[in-house]
Amino acid sequence: MTQELERDLAPSPDDSDDSQHGPIAQLLIAWSPLSVILVAYAVAGWISAPLEEGDGAATNRLGFGVHVDGPPSVDAGFFGAVPTVWLQERLVDGSPHWYDAIAALVYVTHFVSIPIVTAVAWFWLRDRFKAWLGALLVFTVLGVSGYVVYPAVPPWLASEQGDIGTVDRISDIGWQWLHLDWVGTLTASGQGESNPVAAMPSLHAGAAMLVALFLWPVASTLWRFVLAAYALAMGVTLVYTGEHYVVDVLVGWLVAVAAVAAGAVLRRRRERRAGASGIRHATGRDPRHPVG
């Protein structure tokens, strides 16, 4: 797989010459690889479709059954209680609050963070653009594979089924506090179309960590603080709003670490290959083979 990724992400003769394209065309070019993510999610959704009826005895199209008790047991074993249940018992009273508004804003950034960072890498971090794409591809493959081989219900669904304490899905109610109910309606509508057993790992948490890790080397001290706060805020938001367990978040972060590491390896190999190519052009010999 590594060799295939290197070949796919190898620099093309047109990489450094985009003068013939305007900024909008360049942006569309930069975003085009993101279609792979949509395809991957669609395939995972098709595989998981038999589980969407909520039948605990059902399996997905590859024969993997849904997991209900594992993630909350891990959380309860570590914290002494399921953190989502604990938080909602103390903070949810049927009315939206300022912290619900913050949670709603943090949650919705998931849907724009990847396109924004892709655009930033294309226009301002071009030498790292393909490392970003490599990391994003690895992240998507690992995350979607997790959905397929370990389908798991989120806290809100486990609560509906009576498997854990009372948990409401409240990632959209903060828009009421902001008097932007229509945004909350759109969010809830989109959630209704999503795969309900795609909780492990949390790609919402993983994507936030992926963004933070990728931008970390080029960020100032202030922006590093913002990036770290963002990744942490996303994790807390997902747990509080009933979208994920803590263990889902942690595994999502691990997937992001693995993906960024893979992207860094690909970038170093590309740089070495580019250096070797330069030596060949300058000296007429292959640096991999000794002289004489």
C-alpha positions as CSV (number, residue, x, y, z in Angstrom):
1,M,0.0,0.0,0.0
2,T,2.9,2.4,0.8
3,Q,4.3,2.0,-2.7
4,E,0.9,2.7,-4.2
5,L,0.5,5.8,-2.1
6,E,3.9,7.1,-3.1
7,R,3.1,6.6,-6.7
8,D,-0.3,8.3,-6.4
9,L,1.2,11.2,-4.5
10,A,4.3,11.6,-6.6
11,P,4.8,15.1,-7.9
12,S,3.6,15.7,-11.5
13,P,5.2,18.1,-14.0
14,D,2.2,20.4,-13.5
15,D,2.5,20.6,-9.7
16,S,4.4,23.9,-9.7
17,D,2.7,25.6,-12.6
18,D,-0.8,26.6,-11.9
19,S,-0.6,30.0,-13.6
20,Q,-3.1,28.9,-16.3
21,H,-5.7,28.3,-13.6
22,G,-7.6,31.0,-11.6
23,P,-8.0,30.7,-7.8
24,I,-11.5,29.2,-8.0
25,A,-10.3,26.5,-10.5
26,Q,-7.2,25.8,-8.3
27,L,-9.5,25.4,-5.3
28,L,-11.7,22.9,-7.1
29,I,-8.6,21.0,-8.2
30,A,-7.3,21.0,-4.6
31,W,-10.7,19.7,-3.3
32,S,-11.2,17.1,-5.9
33,P,-9.4,14.3,-4.0
34,L,-11.9,14.8,-1.1
35,S,-14.4,13.0,-3.3
36,V,-12.6,9.8,-2.2
37,I,-13.8,10.4,1.3
38,L,-17.4,10.6,0.2
39,V,-17.1,7.4,-1.7
40,A,-15.5,5.7,1.3
41,Y,-18.3,6.8,3.6
42,A,-20.9,5.7,1.0
43,V,-19.4,2.2,0.8
44,A,-19.2,1.9,4.6
45,G,-22.8,3.0,4.8
46,W,-23.9,0.4,2.3
47,I,-22.0,-2.3,4.2
48,S,-23.6,-1.2,7.5
49,A,-27.1,-0.8,6.1
50,P,-28.5,-4.0,7.6
51,L,-27.6,-2.7,11.1
52,E,-29.6,0.5,10.8
53,E,-32.8,-1.2,12.0
54,G,-31.3,-1.5,15.5
55,D,-31.5,-5.3,15.7
56,G,-28.8,-6.4,18.0
57,A,-28.6,-9.8,16.4
58,A,-28.1,-8.4,12.9
59,T,-24.8,-8.2,11.1
60,N,-23.5,-6.0,8.4
61,R,-22.9,-7.2,4.9
62,L,-19.5,-8.5,5.9
63,G,-20.8,-10.5,8.8
64,F,-19.7,-8.2,11.7
65,G,-22.3,-7.7,14.5
66,V,-23.0,-4.4,16.3
67,H,-21.3,-3.7,19.6
68,V,-23.3,-2.1,22.4
69,D,-21.7,-2.9,25.8
70,G,-18.0,-2.7,25.0
71,P,-17.3,1.1,24.7
72,P,-19.5,2.2,27.7
73,S,-17.9,-0.6,29.8
74,V,-14.4,0.8,29.0
75,D,-15.5,4.3,30.0
76,A,-17.2,3.2,33.2
77,G,-14.3,1.0,34.1
78,F,-11.9,3.9,33.8
79,F,-14.0,6.8,35.1
80,G,-16.3,4.9,37.5
81,A,-19.3,6.1,35.5
82,V,-20.2,6.7,31.8
83,P,-19.0,10.3,31.3
84,T,-21.8,11.1,28.8
85,V,-24.4,10.1,31.3
86,W,-22.7,11.9,34.2
87,L,-22.3,15.1,32.2
88,Q,-25.9,15.2,31.0
89,E,-27.3,14.4,34.4
90,R,-25.7,17.7,35.6
91,L,-25.9,20.0,32.6
92,V,-29.0,19.1,30.6
93,D,-32.3,20.4,31.9
94,G,-34.4,20.7,28.7
95,S,-33.3,24.3,27.9
96,P,-30.4,25.4,25.7
97,H,-27.5,27.1,27.5
98,W,-24.4,29.1,26.5
99,Y,-22.3,25.9,26.7
100,D,-24.7,24.2,24.3
101,A,-24.1,27.0,21.8
102,I,-20.3,26.5,22.1
103,A,-20.8,22.7,21.7
104,A,-23.0,23.3,18.5
105,L,-20.4,25.6,17.0
106,V,-17.5,23.2,17.8
107,Y,-19.4,20.3,16.4
108,V,-20.3,21.9,13.1
109,T,-16.6,22.8,12.4
110,H,-16.1,19.2,11.5
111,F,-17.9,19.7,8.2
112,V,-15.6,22.5,7.1
113,S,-12.3,21.9,8.8
114,I,-11.0,19.4,6.2
115,P,-11.9,21.5,3.1
116,I,-10.4,24.6,4.8
117,V,-7.1,22.9,5.7
118,T,-6.9,21.4,2.2
119,A,-7.3,24.9,0.7
120,V,-4.6,26.3,3.1
121,A,-2.2,23.5,2.2
122,W,-2.8,24.1,-1.5
123,F,-2.3,27.8,-1.6
124,W,0.2,28.4,1.3
125,L,1.8,25.1,2.2
126,R,2.2,23.6,-1.3
127,D,5.3,21.6,-0.3
128,R,3.2,19.8,2.3
129,F,0.0,19.4,0.2
130,K,0.6,15.8,-0.8
131,A,1.7,14.9,2.7
132,W,-1.7,16.2,3.8
133,L,-3.5,14.2,1.2
134,G,-1.6,11.1,2.2
135,A,-2.5,11.6,5.8
136,L,-6.1,12.3,4.9
137,L,-6.3,9.1,2.8
138,V,-4.8,6.9,5.5
139,F,-7.1,8.5,8.1
140,T,-10.2,7.8,6.0
141,V,-9.2,4.2,5.2
142,L,-8.4,3.4,8.8
143,G,-11.5,5.1,10.2
144,V,-13.9,3.7,7.7
145,S,-12.4,0.2,8.2
146,G,-13.1,0.6,11.9
147,Y,-16.7,1.3,11.2
148,V,-16.9,-1.8,9.1
149,V,-15.1,-4.3,11.4
150,Y,-16.3,-2.9,14.7
151,P,-19.8,-1.3,14.2
152,A,-20.8,0.3,17.5
153,V,-23.7,2.3,18.7
154,P,-23.2,5.8,20.1
155,P,-24.4,6.8,23.6
156,W,-27.6,8.4,22.4
157,L,-28.7,5.2,20.6
158,A,-27.6,3.0,23.5
159,S,-29.8,5.1,25.7
160,E,-32.7,4.8,23.4
161,Q,-32.3,1.0,23.5
162,G,-32.1,1.1,27.3
163,D,-28.5,-0.1,27.5
164,I,-27.1,2.8,29.5
165,G,-28.6,5.7,31.5
166,T,-30.5,8.6,30.0
167,V,-28.6,10.4,27.2
168,D,-30.1,12.8,24.7
169,R,-28.6,13.6,21.3
170,I,-28.1,17.4,21.8
171,S,-25.4,18.4,19.4
172,D,-28.0,20.7,17.7
173,I,-29.8,22.4,20.5
174,G,-27.2,25.1,21.0
175,W,-28.5,26.8,17.8
176,Q,-31.7,27.6,19.6
177,W,-29.7,29.6,22.2
178,L,-28.1,31.4,19.2
179,H,-31.5,32.0,17.6
180,L,-30.4,30.0,14.6
181,D,-32.9,27.2,14.8
182,W,-32.7,26.5,11.0
183,V,-29.0,25.6,11.4
184,G,-30.0,23.1,14.1
185,T,-32.7,21.7,11.8
186,L,-30.2,21.2,9.1
187,T,-27.8,19.5,11.5
188,A,-30.4,17.1,12.8
189,S,-31.5,16.3,9.3
190,G,-28.0,15.5,8.2
191,Q,-27.5,13.3,11.3
192,G,-30.7,11.4,10.4
193,E,-29.1,10.4,7.1
194,S,-25.8,9.3,8.7
195,N,-24.7,5.8,9.7
196,P,-26.0,5.2,13.3
197,V,-23.5,2.5,14.1
198,A,-20.3,4.4,13.0
199,A,-19.2,5.4,16.5
200,M,-15.8,3.6,16.7
201,P,-13.5,5.4,16.1
202,S,-14.8,8.9,16.3
203,L,-13.8,10.6,13.0
204,H,-15.1,13.9,14.3
205,A,-12.5,13.8,17.1
206,G,-9.9,12.3,14.8
207,A,-10.4,15.0,12.1
208,A,-9.9,17.7,14.7
209,M,-6.7,16.0,15.9
210,L,-5.6,15.5,12.3
211,V,-5.9,19.2,11.6
212,A,-4.0,20.1,14.8
213,L,-1.2,17.7,14.1
214,F,-0.7,18.6,10.5
215,L,-0.6,22.4,11.2
216,W,1.4,22.1,14.4
217,P,4.9,22.3,12.7
218,V,4.1,25.6,10.9
219,A,2.0,27.2,13.7
220,S,3.1,29.9,16.1
221,T,2.9,29.4,19.9
222,L,-0.5,31.1,20.0
223,W,-1.9,29.0,17.1
224,R,-0.6,25.8,18.7
225,F,-2.6,26.6,21.8
226,V,-5.7,27.2,19.6
227,L,-5.1,23.9,17.8
228,A,-4.7,21.9,21.0
229,A,-7.8,23.6,22.5
230,Y,-9.8,22.8,19.4
231,A,-8.9,19.1,19.4
232,L,-9.8,18.9,23.1
233,A,-13.0,20.9,22.7
234,M,-14.2,18.6,20.0
235,G,-13.6,15.6,22.1
236,V,-15.5,17.1,25.1
237,T,-18.3,18.2,22.8
238,L,-18.8,14.8,21.4
239,V,-18.9,13.1,24.8
240,Y,-21.2,15.7,26.3
241,T,-23.7,15.8,23.4
242,G,-24.1,12.0,23.4
243,E,-22.4,11.5,20.0
244,H,-19.4,9.4,21.3
245,Y,-17.9,7.7,24.3
246,V,-14.5,8.8,25.5
247,V,-12.9,5.6,24.2
248,D,-14.3,6.4,20.7
249,V,-12.6,9.8,20.9
250,L,-9.2,8.4,22.1
251,V,-9.2,5.8,19.2
252,G,-10.1,8.6,16.8
253,W,-7.0,10.5,18.0
254,L,-4.8,7.5,17.6
255,V,-6.0,7.1,14.0
256,A,-5.1,10.7,13.4
257,V,-1.6,10.2,14.8
258,A,-1.1,7.2,12.6
259,A,-2.3,9.0,9.6
260,V,-0.1,12.1,10.1
261,A,2.9,9.8,10.7
262,A,2.2,8.0,7.4
263,G,2.0,11.4,5.6
264,A,5.3,12.5,7.1
265,V,7.0,9.3,5.9
266,L,5.6,9.8,2.4
267,R,6.9,13.4,2.4
268,R,10.4,12.4,3.5
269,R,10.5,9.7,0.8
270,R,9.4,12.2,-1.8
271,E,12.1,14.6,-0.7
272,R,14.8,12.0,-0.8
273,R,13.6,10.9,-4.2
274,A,13.6,14.5,-5.4
275,G,17.1,15.0,-4.0
276,A,18.3,11.9,-5.8
277,S,16.8,13.1,-9.0
278,G,18.6,16.4,-8.7
279,I,21.9,14.6,-8.2
280,R,21.3,12.5,-11.3
281,H,20.6,15.6,-13.4
282,A,23.7,17.4,-12.0
283,T,26.2,14.6,-12.1
284,G,24.8,12.2,-14.6
285,R,24.9,9.3,-12.2
286,D,22.5,7.5,-9.9
287,P,23.5,8.3,-6.2
288,R,22.1,4.9,-5.1
289,H,25.0,3.2,-6.9
290,P,28.6,3.7,-5.9
291,V,31.1,5.1,-8.4
292,G,33.6,2.5,-9.7
